[in-house]
Amino acid sequence: MNKFGKGFAAGVATVVGLTAGALFSFKKRVVKPIEEQSQKEEENRKKVQRKAGSSHLG
């Protein structure tokens, strides 16, 4: 393989690696906290509904 081919292959591999890293980082920094927050809100909503229902029983 000539120098151009090796350089091109290295460049493509680098871009693919950087893109994968950027996507993983975005998911970890942005998407995961949003999912965790919505999960906490859903759990709190369920707790409130249980408390509201049990307070009207007696």
Helices and strands as residue ranges (DSSP letters): H 3-26, I 27-31, H 32-55
